Each structure stands twice: as structure tokens, then as C-alpha cells.
Amino acid sequence: MNTDPAQLLADYESDGVVIIRQFLTAEEVVAVRDELDRYIRDDLAERPIDARTLEADEKTVRNLWRLEKYNDWFKALGEREDIRALVAPLLHGEPLLCAVETFNKPARIGSGVPYHQDNAYFCQTPPDMLTVWIAIDPVTPANGPVYFIKGSNKEPVPPTQPSGVRGNSIGLAETPKMPLDEQFCALLAAGDASIHHCNTIHHSAPNTTDFPRLGLLLVYRGTHTQTDPTLKATYLEAATATPPA
Ligand SMILES: O=C(O)CCC(=O)C(=O)O
């Protein structure tokens, strides 16, 4: 990891998304993949149903959820001091690890993610919450990269609506007008990461290629944030209409 903290903070506050090259080393990427493979093979069947969302084939993992709760190795990764120190200024406070999860985007059948803001799910005020999205596979233009609308973190929060998508139950009521080629496409080598603010609008397309696009997500909030009951009620309505599992 090689990042100037002042530049990182300035870019994050203005754009709502930043890229950090070589966030994990090649050896760390191998260790993440090995532990995910082992967890899916040996442990997942014994975890509660809220540990995952499957793709439409009902067997391939779309998302793993709550790894900070169900897997000590990933909890320890999320609590690494160097990562906490990196995100603390962006959160304007003491970081609290809230979630470790995956968006697996498996080859050929990996489903898309509708336009959304994460705070429609997180429901925090002030919105000092972010996601470190770490590429475990290379992310290419073809295998379903995440597209971000830079600066949307500073705009008024747009209306939401239930999306009907399993694992991503709440989206934006209207598709943003910005054409795809003007949006920021996070193309990443394995080990690179993006960090996005919880109000930054983003989405991703299905993966129709022969190459998987596995992302590991570390989600943090500042210890000073609180749950907004109105946002929470709206989220629960959508999540009840389309449960994650
Ligand atoms: O990995 C993806 O395709 C979407 C990720 C996402 O929605 C997120 O990081 O909040």
C-alpha cells in the first residue's frame, strides 16, 4: 500500500471513490482466495441462511455476508490496524468494522447490481461509512466492473425503490442520466482496491465472460454514526419484499 493520506482524503471527499493499487500483496490475495474456498467448501452449509445469497442456479455463491461474524480469519483481516488507520480520516472518526462480505460475480452466471447508494442499506447518520472493495480476480471492462458516479456523494440523496434483486433489494427510483462512458469504471488488478463513500452511486453489469470477478468487501463506519429510523424502515420494507436468501 503506497498512498499519500492528504491526497487520498481530498480525492475521496471530492469524488466519493478512490483507487488504491496493490492494497493487498499477491501472497495476501492467495490467502484470501484459499480461505474463501475453504469456508465455502467446509463451513458454509453449517452457517445460518443469512451467511449467503446464491445466484439464480440456486447453488453458486453470489455473495457471502457477515464473514466478520462467521469467520475469525476475515474478522482479523477487517480489524488490521493498517487498514483501520487508512480509513479513519475518511470516516472522520474511530473506525468500526461493520461487515466483511463478497460479491463473487462468477463466470457466465454472475448477476448484476442495480444503481444504488449503500446508505440505503446501512441507514447511518451522519453518513460516515465506506466500503473497501478489494479485487481478488482482475476486474476488466467485460466481467462486470463496478461503475461509480463521481461526486454523487455530495449531491442530495435521491429517492429509492425496492429493486426486486436478491442480495441488492433497494435501488434508485430513477436511473441516473450520466452515460456509462462518463462514469468511473473501477478496473483493478488482483490486490487493488477501490474505496467508496456510502452515498456514492454505483452499479455493475452481469458477468457473461468465462472469467470470474471476485471482490472482497470490508465495510466500516465511524463509531459516532447512528441509525436513521426513517431510512431503516424504508430498507426493511425492500428487504422483506426480496429477502437476500
Ligand atoms: O461488486 C459489485 O458488483 C457491486 C458492489 C457493491 O454494490 C458495493 O460495493 O456496494
The ligand as an ORCA input file, in Angstrom:
! r2SCAN-3c Opt
* xyz 0 1
  O     -19.349     -5.870     -6.656
  C     -20.316     -5.379     -7.226
  O     -20.610     -5.667     -8.371
  C     -21.175     -4.364     -6.512
  C     -20.568     -3.938     -5.224
  C     -21.414     -3.014     -4.436
  O     -22.557     -2.784     -4.697
  C     -20.810     -2.375     -3.286
  O     -19.592     -2.454     -3.104
  O     -21.544     -1.720     -2.517
*
